[in-house]
């Protein structure tokens, strides 16, 4: 007999499987009714048909999972539908590329475009009922917020306020020097879950062990040390487990492959996007007659300085006072052309030249200006730890954070990448970048009057 948790998992699995089955059936219909008859003469071996359909399904499921299309417990209906829409577009694109070699001329794209439209429609119709079913099976849990300082409390409350379908805040506990008192008060609250933010590792470990014993869920906002240990190597010494924490040292094989991927992808992107870049350059030049590009000194691995190139999106005299500052919300230094190219990330395209030259890589920590990095490091010396890897065009901080994300949270995301650095991680981030290209929130500036992103106490 299955318990309630197992039945819930089964229902959610069937819910996800239903959408995959519908989308696969849509492609299978297009394949059998159109492409298989035109791409092959005579009877195509039955396993060949099944292989192509299975390949389509595997590619779609992998991308939908990467883009959060199956995150029923943490996403709303619109986020689910958007994730599936992006997955559908990319799946259809790669399927077309796969079909191309099967005949001498380009395949007719219209049936595949119909498949894409059907998949997007199916996701839109599926996401709402799927979320309602999930919320019925998994109602909000009575949650206690445990925190160490005010900024950590704000982070925890922000998470729960933005996810009311998952959390019901029933109390808050500020951690002091008496962990036993915290556990006693927590037990009296009859909670089903806790959200732990900014608590020191020693106290937090006691709380997590207590939650496991009492069958409570524990959601933990990690500290910097957690990410450093997460990337550690585990080994046996004298029959005892030992974790080795050291500076990032990727293999030569990985670095060679990564550099080759940088060259191939940046060169291909420059060729494909050259018409867009020419149009952008002409628009900037015609608007005010100023330079098309601008360059800034940025920091990369081991604090080495290099010039980063971008399309100019601000007035020529944007920093005439000599003060380095990030773009703010409603910044009047940004030109009308600049607003467009910043919202579509077109201003970043000249960085492909930096990647081709080798001063940057495609995936890596975001390059910061020396002046701004120095300000961050005065408040948070650990910020310099992120300079273990070459600066990148995209990364966890660029994909999952925002332009105005706090330095502490940027550092956490950069260390998350450094701790899991590898080809699989790089490919995941490259594909994940596509999802945020049309999300305007990710380009929000800092508040008016700030020169850097807001500061935050260290957790």
C-alpha positions in Angstrom: 0.0 0.0 0.0 1.2 3.5 -0.9 1.2 6.3 1.7 -0.1 9.8 1.0 3.3 11.1 0.0 3.9 8.3 -2.5 0.3 8.7 -4.0 1.0 12.5 -4.4 4.3 11.8 -6.2 2.5 9.3 -8.5 -0.3 11.8 -9.3 2.2 14.5 -10.1 4.3 12.1 -12.3 1.1 11.2 -14.2 0.3 14.9 -14.7 3.7 15.6 -16.2 3.5 12.4 -18.3 0.2 13.5 -19.8 1.7 16.6 -21.3 4.7 14.8 -22.6 2.5 12.2 -24.2 0.3 14.8 -25.9 3.3 16.7 -27.3 5.0 13.5 -28.5 1.7 12.5 -30.2 1.6 15.9 -32.0 5.1 15.3 -33.3 4.4 11.7 -34.2 1.4 12.7 -36.2 3.5 15.3 -38.2 6.2 12.7 -38.7 4.0 9.9 -40.0 1.6 12.1 -42.0 4.2 14.3 -43.7 8.0 13.9 -43.0 8.4 10.1 -43.1 6.7 9.9 -46.5 8.9 12.6 -48.0 12.2 11.9 -46.4 12.4 8.2 -47.3 11.7 6.1 -50.3 10.1 2.8 -49.6 9.3 1.5 -46.1 11.4 3.0 -43.3 12.3 0.4 -40.7 9.8 0.6 -37.8 12.7 1.1 -35.2 13.8 4.1 -37.2 10.4 5.8 -36.8 10.4 5.0 -33.1 14.0 6.2 -32.7 13.3 9.7 -34.2 10.1 10.1 -32.1 11.9 9.0 -28.9 14.7 11.4 -29.7 12.2 14.2 -30.0 10.6 13.2 -26.7 13.9 13.0 -24.8 15.1 16.3 -26.1 11.8 18.0 -25.2 11.7 16.5 -21.7 15.3 17.5 -21.0 14.8 21.1 -22.1 11.4 21.4 -20.3 13.0 20.2 -17.1 16.0 22.6 -17.6 13.6 25.5 -18.1 11.4 24.7 -15.0 8.5 23.4 -17.0 7.9 20.6 -14.5 8.5 22.5 -11.3 4.9 22.2 -10.2 5.7 22.8 -6.5 7.6 26.1 -6.9 6.2 27.8 -10.1 2.9 29.4 -11.1 1.0 28.6 -14.2 2.5 31.3 -16.4 6.1 30.3 -15.4 5.3 26.7 -16.3 3.8 27.7 -19.6 6.7 30.0 -20.5 9.3 27.2 -19.7 7.4 24.8 -21.9 7.1 27.3 -24.7 10.9 28.0 -24.7 11.5 24.2 -24.6 9.1 23.7 -27.6 10.8 26.3 -29.7 14.3 24.9 -29.1 13.2 21.3 -29.5 11.5 22.0 -32.9 14.6 24.0 -34.0 17.0 21.1 -33.2 14.5 18.6 -34.7 14.6 20.5 -37.9 18.4 20.5 -37.9 18.3 16.7 -37.4 15.9 16.2 -40.3 17.9 18.4 -42.6 20.6 15.7 -43.5 17.9 13.2 -44.2 17.1 14.8 -47.6 19.1 16.8 -50.1 16.9 20.0 -49.8 15.7 21.8 -46.8 12.6 20.1 -45.3 9.4 22.1 -45.3 9.3 23.8 -41.9 5.5 24.4 -41.8 4.5 21.1 -40.3 7.1 21.5 -37.5 5.9 25.1 -36.9 2.5 23.5 -36.5 3.9 21.1 -34.0 5.5 23.9 -32.1 2.2 25.8 -32.0 0.4 22.7 -30.8 2.9 22.1 -28.1 2.7 25.7 -26.8 -1.1 25.5 -26.8 -1.1 22.2 -25.0 1.3 23.7 -22.3 -1.0 26.7 -21.9 -4.0 24.5 -21.4 -2.2 22.1 -19.1 -0.4 24.5 -16.8 -3.4 26.0 -15.0 -5.1 22.6 -14.1 -1.7 21.1 -13.2 -1.0 23.9 -10.7 -4.4 23.6 -9.2 -4.1 19.9 -8.8 -0.6 20.3 -7.2 -1.9 22.9 -4.8 -4.8 20.7 -3.8 -2.5 17.7 -3.2 0.2 19.8 -1.5 -1.5 22.6 0.4 0.6 25.4 2.0 2.7 24.1 5.0 2.6 25.8 8.3 6.1 27.4 8.3 8.2 29.1 10.9 10.9 31.5 9.8 14.1 31.2 11.8 16.6 34.0 11.2 19.7 35.6 12.7 19.4 39.3 11.5 16.9 41.6 9.8 18.2 41.2 6.2 18.0 37.5 6.5 14.4 37.8 7.9 13.5 39.9 4.9 14.9 37.3 2.5 12.8 34.6 4.1 9.6 36.6 4.2 10.1 37.6 0.6 10.3 33.9 -0.5 7.2 32.9 1.5 5.2 36.0 0.4 6.0 35.2 -3.3 5.0 31.6 -2.8 1.8 31.6 -0.8 0.7 28.3 -2.4 3.7 26.6 -0.7 4.1 28.4 2.7 1.8 29.7 5.4 3.9 31.8 7.8 2.8 30.9 11.3 5.6 32.4 13.3 9.1 33.9 13.4 12.1 33.0 15.7 15.2 35.2 16.0 18.2 33.0 16.9 20.1 34.1 20.0 22.8 32.4 22.1 20.5 29.7 23.4 19.7 27.1 20.7 17.8 24.9 23.1 15.3 27.8 23.7 14.9 28.1 19.9 14.1 24.4 19.6 11.7 24.4 22.5 9.8 27.4 21.0 9.8 25.8 17.6 8.3 22.5 18.9 5.5 24.5 20.6 4.5 26.1 17.3 3.3 22.8 15.8 4.9 23.7 12.4 5.2 21.5 9.4 8.3 23.3 8.0 10.9 25.9 8.8 12.7 28.4 6.7 16.2 29.0 8.0 18.0 32.2 6.9 21.3 33.7 8.0 21.8 31.2 10.9 25.4 30.1 11.7 26.3 26.6 10.7 26.6 25.2 14.3 23.2 26.4 15.3 21.6 25.6 12.0 22.8 22.0 12.1 21.0 21.5 15.4 17.8 22.9 13.9 18.1 20.7 10.8 18.7 17.6 12.9 15.7 18.5 15.1 13.5 19.0 12.0 14.5 15.6 10.6 13.7 13.9 14.0 10.3 15.7 14.2 9.5 14.9 10.5 9.5 18.6 9.6 10.7 20.0 6.3 13.7 22.4 6.6 14.4 25.0 3.8 17.8 26.5 4.2 19.3 29.6 2.7 23.0 28.5 2.3 25.9 30.5 3.6 29.2 31.1 1.7 30.9 28.3 3.5 28.3 25.8 2.2 29.2 26.6 -1.4 32.9 26.2 -0.6 32.4 22.8 1.0 30.0 21.8 -1.8 32.8 21.9 -4.3 35.2 19.9 -2.0 36.7 16.5 -3.0 35.7 13.6 -0.7 38.4 11.1 0.0 39.3 8.4 2.6 42.2 9.0 4.9 43.1 6.3 7.5 39.7 4.7 6.9 38.0 8.0 7.7 36.1 10.3 5.3 37.9 13.7 4.7 36.8 16.6 2.5 39.5 18.6 0.7 38.6 22.2 0.1 41.0 24.1 -2.3 41.1 26.7 -4.9 39.3 25.9 -8.1 41.6 23.8 -10.3 39.8 22.4 -13.4 41.5 19.7 -15.5 43.5 20.6 -18.6 41.1 18.5 -20.7 38.2 20.6 -19.5 40.0 23.9 -20.2 41.0 22.8 -23.7 37.4 21.7 -24.6 36.0 24.8 -23.0 38.3 27.1 -25.0 37.4 25.2 -28.2 33.7 25.7 -27.4 34.3 29.4 -26.8 36.0 29.8 -30.2 33.4 27.8 -32.2 30.3 29.3 -30.5 31.5 32.9 -30.4 32.6 32.8 -34.1 29.3 31.2 -35.2 27.3 33.8 -33.2 29.3 36.7 -34.7 28.6 35.5 -38.2 24.9 34.8 -37.6 24.3 38.0 -35.6 26.4 40.3 -37.8 23.3 41.8 -39.6 21.8 42.7 -36.2 25.0 44.1 -34.9 25.4 46.3 -38.0 21.9 47.6 -37.6 22.5 48.3 -34.0 25.8 50.1 -34.7 24.1 52.3 -37.4 21.2 53.2 -35.0 23.6 54.3 -32.3 25.7 56.3 -34.7 22.7 58.0 -36.3 21.1 58.9 -32.9 23.8 61.2 -31.5 26.8 60.8 -33.7 28.8 59.4 -30.8 31.0 56.3 -30.7 29.2 53.0 -31.4 31.2 51.0 -28.8 32.5 51.7 -25.4 35.1 49.9 -23.3 35.6 49.5 -19.6 38.2 47.8 -17.5 36.9 44.7 -15.8 38.3 42.0 -13.5 38.8 38.4 -14.5 40.6 35.4 -13.0 43.3 36.1 -10.4 42.2 39.8 -10.5 43.7 40.3 -14.0 42.3 43.4 -15.7 41.0 43.4 -19.3 38.8 45.6 -21.5 35.2 44.6 -22.0 33.5 45.9 -25.2 29.8 46.7 -25.4 27.4 48.7 -27.6 27.1 52.1 -26.1 23.7 52.5 -24.5 24.3 55.7 -22.5 25.1 59.3 -23.3 28.8 59.9 -24.2 29.2 61.9 -20.9 27.4 59.3 -18.7 30.3 59.3 -16.2 31.7 62.8 -16.6 32.1 63.1 -12.8 34.5 60.2 -12.8 32.3 58.1 -10.4 31.8 54.5 -11.4 28.2 53.5 -10.9 25.7 50.9 -12.1 22.7 51.9 -14.1 19.7 52.8 -11.9 16.0 52.5 -12.4 14.8 55.2 -14.8 18.4 56.3 -15.4 18.3 59.4 -17.6 21.8 58.6 -18.9 20.4 55.7 -21.0 19.5 56.8 -24.5 16.2 55.7 -26.3 18.3 53.3 -28.4 20.1 52.1 -25.3 16.8 51.2 -23.6 15.9 48.9 -26.5 19.3 47.2 -26.8 19.6 46.8 -23.0 16.2 45.2 -22.7 17.0 42.7 -25.5 20.7 42.2 -24.3 21.9 43.4 -27.7 24.4 45.7 -26.0 26.3 42.6 -24.7 27.0 41.2 -28.2 30.4 42.8 -28.7 31.6 40.7 -25.8 31.7 37.9 -28.3 34.9 39.5 -29.5 36.3 39.3 -26.0 35.4 35.6 -25.9 37.0 35.0 -29.3 40.2 36.8 -28.2 40.3 34.7 -25.0 39.9 37.5 -22.4 36.5 36.2 -21.5 34.7 32.9 -21.7 31.0 32.1 -22.5 30.2 30.7 -19.0 31.8 32.2 -15.9 31.4 34.8 -13.1 30.2 38.2 -14.2 33.1 40.6 -14.7 32.9 43.6 -12.3 34.6 46.9 -12.6 37.6 47.3 -10.2 36.1 50.3 -8.5 32.8 48.6 -7.8 34.5 45.3 -6.8 36.6 47.2 -4.3 33.5 48.8 -2.7 31.9 45.3 -2.4 35.0 43.8 -0.9 35.2 46.5 1.8 31.8 45.4 3.0 32.4 41.7 2.2 36.0 40.5 1.8 34.8 37.1 0.5 33.6 38.8 -2.7 37.2 38.3 -4.1 36.8 34.5 -3.9 34.8 34.6 -7.1 37.9 35.5 -9.1 39.0 31.9 -9.2 37.6 31.5 -12.7 37.7 33.5 -15.9 34.9 36.1 -16.3 32.0 35.0 -18.5 29.2 36.3 -20.7 26.7 34.2 -18.9 26.6 32.2 -15.6 24.4 31.4 -12.7 24.4 35.0 -11.5 23.5 36.3 -15.0 20.7 33.7 -15.5 19.1 33.4 -12.1 20.0 36.8 -10.7 19.2 40.3 -11.8 21.3 43.3 -12.7 20.5 44.7 -9.2 20.9 41.5 -7.3 22.9 42.0 -4.1 26.6 41.4 -4.1 26.2 38.6 -1.5 23.7 36.7 -3.6 25.8 37.2 -6.7 28.8 35.7 -4.8 26.7 32.7 -3.8 25.6 32.0 -7.4 29.2 32.5 -8.7 30.5 30.1 -6.1 27.7 27.6 -7.0 29.1 27.6 -10.5 32.8 27.4 -9.5 31.9 24.4 -7.2 30.2 22.5 -10.0 32.2 23.7 -13.0 32.2 21.3 -15.9 31.0 20.8 -19.5 27.6 19.6 -18.4 27.1 22.7 -16.1 28.3 25.0 -18.9 25.8 23.5 -21.4 23.0 23.8 -18.9 23.7 27.5 -18.3 24.0 28.2 -22.0 20.6 26.7 -22.7 19.1 28.3 -19.5 20.3 31.7 -20.7 17.8 31.5 -23.6 14.9 31.5 -21.1 15.8 34.8 -19.5 16.5 36.8 -22.7 12.9 38.1 -22.8 12.4 38.5 -19.0 12.6 42.3 -18.3 13.1 41.9 -14.6 16.6 40.6 -15.0 17.8 43.9 -16.4 16.3 46.1 -13.6 18.7 48.8 -12.4 19.7 49.6 -8.9 17.7 52.1 -6.9 18.1 55.8 -7.6 21.0 57.3 -5.8 23.0 54.0 -5.5 26.3 53.6 -7.3 26.4 49.8 -6.6 23.8 47.1 -6.0 22.3 47.2 -2.5 24.5 45.9 0.2 23.5 43.0 2.5 24.9 41.7 5.7 26.7 38.5 5.5 24.8 35.4 6.5 
